Amino acid sequence: MAETLMKEIEERMQKSIDATKGKLAAIRAGRASINMLDGIMVNYYGNPTPLNQVANLSAPEARALTIEPWDINAIKDIEKAIQMSNLGLTPNNNGKLIRLQIPELTEERRKDYLKLAKKEDEDGKIAIRNVRKDINNKLRKMQKDSDITEDELKSYETKVQKITDKYIKNVDELFVKKEKEIMGK
């Protein structure tokens, strides 16, 4: 039973890492990335639909994104969704394709994005620590129910802490990479 918890902790912490990686990827870093458009929902025939499910997204240049709708009738809805997003980008449409020019980031804007990345970094660490807390509580309950001994509990708690440290380090590495990307280093 306790070994099952060890597998569970790895899976749950990896999901936290993946979620953090996705959130950090969506933060603008000066270069065009289709990940910037993650989270944009288009009102497609009355249903909120992710942008990547109604159009082909690409980054043909370092400072440009193109959005090619599969249904030309959706082009106005896509434009509206982009304008309503917090990206601060103005869509240009030629009737078949939407182009987004990515402006150069100002120093102030870079610092704002860095704060946002730091928040996502902290959220990732909190999620990992919550997994640790949940697993440790389950282990303590097992010890209380006499499923494992006191010594086994200590041993498992040590393993849980080592796994937690490893995943916290992974989140830190993701943040450092994103920081360099945002600050243009």
Disulfide bonds with the S-S distance in Angstrom:
none
